[in-house]
Amino acid sequence: MLAIDELETGTGANQIGTLKRAGDSRSGSHFNSICSLMRMFGPTCLVLENIKEDGSTYLQCGDANVAHKMINSFEFIFSLHLMKEIMDLSAQYAEGRSHKKRDHVKVEHHYHFDIFNATIDVQLQELDNRFGEQPIELLTLCSTLDPKDAYKSFNVDDICRLVEKYYPLDFSERDRTGLKIQLKLFEHDEQNHLKFQNLSSMAELCRRLVETEKSKVYSLIDRLIRLVLTLRVSTATGERAFLAMKIVKTRLRNKMEEFLSDNLVVYIEKEIAKNFTTNSILDDFRSLKERRLQF
């Protein structure tokens, strides 16, 4: 609008179209800040995208990338609208205009039907768009291994169908027959074994199998649980790698093939890298081969 002269702008405090900063001591400034962000949501996203691509420092690019993902998430957008709605209602009550505007509709009715139900519909539509019939079937069959509520969803036939349809290369025909036998034995065992009761997740069940050494008895069940547990992180690891590449990879590092790959591994696995000390790394390099000079 500035480019086509539909808006005039000045300098300093007189500029039009700036995001308003919220003040800690003034509650009204938070309302104005939210209204400002909602009004300029598109340009704000565009500016963050530009900073993400052409930022002057890695830290600036990384902060812009995180901020861009956060404000574009459904949870943030819904929270933004909800906060504006709440603060708008508060302002109306303060000015004595709320009862005139909503005399025939209660506030609870408004939030229940106009906001909550509408949000659920949007979420369901988003899930339908992202997950087809095959992923839904896979997740449903995987849930039959969940030990919640005293193994309420445990079903031998569904688990066997999961293996036959989605893990045919991990289980031979003989393994599938053995798995069905192990499942029936485990179904009887978990009812009488105290350590297999009151579990809340498949990860906890997998750990309990190892602790009780039942993973050797139910080796095929243990293998299947491990495959299912790695399913949920299989795509997340790839997404983290692409995100890290945008931050770590630069023009100067493009020709450093192995060095760039090592940098990405260290950046992605930050939690593991924290366990290594500088002295332990030096000791590893020193032990690789003998050197003429002290390393």
Legacy VTK file of the C-alpha trace (Angstrom):
# vtk DataFile Version 3.0
C-alpha trace
ASCII
DATASET POLYDATA
POINTS 295 float
0.000 0.000 0.000
2.964 2.303 0.641
4.430 1.378 -2.743
1.279 2.393 -4.642
0.802 5.557 -2.537
-2.373 4.407 -0.794
-0.698 5.064 2.564
1.578 7.868 3.648
4.400 7.314 6.068
6.715 9.501 8.039
9.806 8.786 10.102
10.435 7.658 13.657
7.293 7.395 15.777
5.113 8.665 12.914
5.591 5.589 10.721
2.440 3.748 9.704
2.202 -0.025 10.004
4.606 -0.951 12.786
4.129 -3.706 15.345
3.324 -2.285 18.760
5.396 -3.460 21.695
3.489 -4.571 24.793
4.328 -2.803 28.055
4.760 -4.771 31.274
2.853 -2.257 33.397
-0.012 -1.494 31.009
-2.551 -4.236 30.282
-4.127 -2.223 27.463
-0.858 -2.299 25.508
-1.087 -6.104 25.244
-4.469 -5.771 23.528
-3.076 -3.215 21.081
-0.047 -5.417 20.422
-2.249 -8.434 19.580
-4.452 -6.316 17.312
-1.354 -4.965 15.598
0.057 -8.441 14.973
-3.262 -9.754 13.624
-3.601 -6.737 11.337
-0.053 -7.142 9.984
0.205 -10.922 10.140
1.028 -11.337 6.429
3.775 -8.668 6.259
5.248 -9.977 9.534
5.573 -13.476 8.068
7.135 -12.006 4.919
9.727 -10.056 6.919
10.624 -13.148 8.959
11.051 -15.163 5.753
13.409 -12.517 4.378
15.457 -12.473 7.586
15.516 -16.289 7.616
17.045 -16.333 4.123
19.203 -13.163 4.172
19.966 -12.563 7.858
23.341 -11.064 8.724
24.207 -13.734 11.343
23.409 -17.413 11.934
21.726 -16.502 15.220
19.457 -13.995 13.485
18.522 -16.517 10.779
17.841 -19.201 13.385
15.693 -16.889 15.546
13.703 -15.779 12.499
13.171 -19.393 11.446
11.889 -20.382 14.905
9.649 -17.303 15.124
8.233 -17.920 11.636
7.362 -21.538 12.469
5.840 -20.549 15.806
3.514 -17.812 14.550
2.380 -20.020 11.644
1.481 -22.940 13.899
-2.215 -23.621 14.400
-1.886 -23.441 18.181
-0.393 -19.945 18.054
-2.980 -18.599 15.609
-5.828 -20.047 17.670
-4.303 -18.640 20.899
-3.910 -15.260 19.225
-7.566 -15.118 18.239
-8.620 -16.426 21.643
-6.546 -13.815 23.506
-7.958 -11.054 21.332
-11.492 -12.337 21.948
-10.944 -12.452 25.720
-9.359 -8.999 25.870
-12.049 -7.609 23.596
-14.726 -8.962 25.945
-12.871 -7.529 28.934
-12.791 -4.128 27.280
-16.495 -4.356 26.510
-17.300 -5.242 30.115
-15.147 -2.365 31.339
-17.023 0.072 29.129
-20.415 -1.350 30.088
-21.274 -2.394 26.531
-21.001 -6.143 26.803
-24.541 -6.801 28.066
-26.101 -4.716 25.307
-24.222 -6.617 22.617
-24.696 -10.137 24.025
-27.993 -9.931 25.876
-29.429 -12.955 23.998
-26.292 -15.152 23.940
-24.363 -16.193 27.031
-20.587 -15.994 27.081
-20.348 -19.758 27.726
-22.528 -20.440 24.664
-20.319 -18.177 22.565
-17.091 -19.940 23.550
-18.644 -23.400 23.289
-20.219 -23.147 19.843
-18.533 -20.203 18.109
-14.966 -20.883 19.207
-14.488 -24.387 20.646
-16.592 -26.320 18.116
-15.224 -24.295 15.231
-11.678 -25.047 16.380
-12.380 -28.785 16.631
-13.780 -28.728 13.085
-10.620 -27.036 11.805
-8.415 -29.574 13.587
-10.383 -32.524 12.216
-10.201 -31.091 8.714
-6.433 -30.636 9.110
-6.045 -34.246 10.262
-8.121 -35.496 7.338
-5.938 -33.555 4.913
-2.668 -34.796 6.425
-3.522 -38.448 7.102
-5.022 -40.801 4.542
-6.606 -44.174 5.114
-3.322 -46.094 5.122
-1.544 -44.015 7.829
-4.697 -44.061 9.962
-4.902 -47.838 9.676
-1.222 -48.154 10.567
-1.605 -45.973 13.672
-4.762 -47.832 14.700
-3.065 -51.209 14.431
-0.005 -49.940 16.308
-2.249 -48.792 19.159
-3.242 -52.425 19.819
0.164 -52.852 21.489
-0.524 -50.042 23.956
-0.665 -51.391 27.566
-2.902 -48.566 28.858
-6.070 -49.416 30.784
-4.969 -52.991 31.531
-4.227 -53.806 27.863
-7.741 -52.867 26.816
-6.813 -52.442 23.132
-4.592 -55.556 22.971
-5.757 -57.757 20.077
-3.759 -60.706 18.706
-5.424 -60.729 15.271
-4.875 -56.987 14.714
-1.220 -57.246 15.756
-0.681 -60.135 13.353
-2.347 -58.090 10.588
-0.008 -55.186 11.403
3.039 -57.427 10.912
1.692 -59.074 7.778
0.730 -55.828 6.047
3.349 -53.291 7.171
6.391 -55.312 8.286
6.610 -58.226 5.801
10.389 -57.880 5.393
11.097 -57.869 9.127
9.230 -61.089 9.900
9.459 -64.301 7.921
6.554 -66.733 7.577
7.991 -68.750 10.443
8.356 -65.621 12.578
4.705 -64.694 12.009
3.572 -68.102 13.231
5.852 -67.814 16.260
4.665 -64.263 16.929
1.030 -65.383 17.154
1.987 -68.048 19.682
4.027 -65.544 21.732
1.159 -63.035 21.701
-1.272 -65.574 23.115
1.214 -66.560 25.819
1.917 -62.920 26.643
-1.818 -62.155 26.834
-2.093 -64.767 29.581
1.220 -63.798 31.225
0.516 -60.075 31.570
-2.613 -60.791 33.621
-0.639 -62.754 36.216
2.670 -60.885 36.230
2.602 -57.810 38.502
5.474 -56.071 36.720
3.484 -55.934 33.489
0.510 -54.223 35.073
-0.200 -50.480 35.418
1.980 -49.547 32.415
1.185 -46.367 30.546
3.111 -46.583 27.264
4.732 -48.946 24.792
8.155 -47.549 25.693
7.563 -48.520 29.309
6.441 -51.986 28.205
9.615 -52.388 26.156
11.782 -51.412 29.139
9.877 -53.796 31.409
10.466 -56.667 28.965
14.201 -56.015 29.157
14.259 -55.573 32.945
12.452 -58.879 33.542
14.460 -60.610 30.769
11.152 -61.482 29.135
12.510 -59.937 25.935
14.320 -63.246 25.378
11.116 -65.227 25.857
9.000 -62.824 23.769
11.748 -61.865 21.339
9.372 -61.349 18.397
7.053 -59.110 20.436
10.065 -57.117 21.606
11.214 -56.695 17.991
7.778 -55.492 16.885
7.492 -52.988 19.752
10.890 -51.524 18.871
9.835 -51.144 15.244
6.625 -49.378 16.268
8.477 -47.081 18.690
10.838 -45.905 15.947
7.925 -45.180 13.621
6.973 -41.881 15.254
10.492 -40.382 14.952
11.348 -41.622 11.478
10.107 -38.436 9.739
11.062 -36.074 12.579
14.759 -36.923 12.176
14.657 -35.992 8.493
12.872 -32.720 9.211
15.429 -31.847 11.894
18.232 -32.588 9.422
16.793 -30.205 6.791
16.259 -27.514 9.422
19.841 -27.904 10.629
21.151 -27.758 7.058
19.647 -24.297 6.576
21.530 -23.051 9.637
24.816 -24.957 9.355
25.298 -25.030 5.584
26.819 -21.836 4.177
28.554 -20.831 0.957
31.999 -21.355 2.520
31.126 -24.821 3.799
29.649 -26.147 0.563
32.984 -27.667 -0.566
33.785 -29.197 2.819
31.887 -32.443 2.221
32.775 -34.623 5.216
33.303 -31.641 7.509
29.810 -30.295 6.691
28.259 -33.713 7.315
30.022 -33.979 10.695
28.823 -30.485 11.634
25.248 -31.441 10.857
25.476 -34.596 12.976
26.843 -32.643 15.946
24.186 -29.937 15.562
21.271 -32.394 15.223
22.414 -34.598 18.113
23.177 -31.742 20.507
21.975 -33.703 23.536
24.420 -36.535 22.813
27.264 -34.152 21.968
26.968 -32.521 25.409
28.208 -35.747 26.994
31.626 -35.458 25.315
34.344 -33.362 26.915
37.227 -31.630 25.164
39.760 -33.882 26.888
37.985 -37.062 25.759
37.979 -35.819 22.147
41.695 -35.006 22.342
42.409 -38.439 23.773
40.538 -40.071 20.889
42.549 -38.140 18.309
45.784 -38.908 20.150
45.011 -42.630 20.154
44.387 -42.775 16.390
48.091 -42.839 15.500
51.516 -41.848 16.737
52.536 -38.277 16.071
55.918 -36.649 15.742
54.932 -33.719 17.941
52.840 -33.637 21.080
49.203 -33.256 20.114
LINES 1 296
295 0 1 2 3 4 5 6 7 8 9 10 11 12 13 14 15 16 17 18 19 20 21 22 23 24 25 26 27 28 29 30 31 32 33 34 35 36 37 38 39 40 41 42 43 44 45 46 47 48 49 50 51 52 53 54 55 56 57 58 59 60 61 62 63 64 65 66 67 68 69 70 71 72 73 74 75 76 77 78 79 80 81 82 83 84 85 86 87 88 89 90 91 92 93 94 95 96 97 98 99 100 101 102 103 104 105 106 107 108 109 110 111 112 113 114 115 116 117 118 119 120 121 122 123 124 125 126 127 128 129 130 131 132 133 134 135 136 137 138 139 140 141 142 143 144 145 146 147 148 149 150 151 152 153 154 155 156 157 158 159 160 161 162 163 164 165 166 167 168 169 170 171 172 173 174 175 176 177 178 179 180 181 182 183 184 185 186 187 188 189 190 191 192 193 194 195 196 197 198 199 200 201 202 203 204 205 206 207 208 209 210 211 212 213 214 215 216 217 218 219 220 221 222 223 224 225 226 227 228 229 230 231 232 233 234 235 236 237 238 239 240 241 242 243 244 245 246 247 248 249 250 251 252 253 254 255 256 257 258 259 260 261 262 263 264 265 266 267 268 269 270 271 272 273 274 275 276 277 278 279 280 281 282 283 284 285 286 287 288 289 290 291 292 293 294
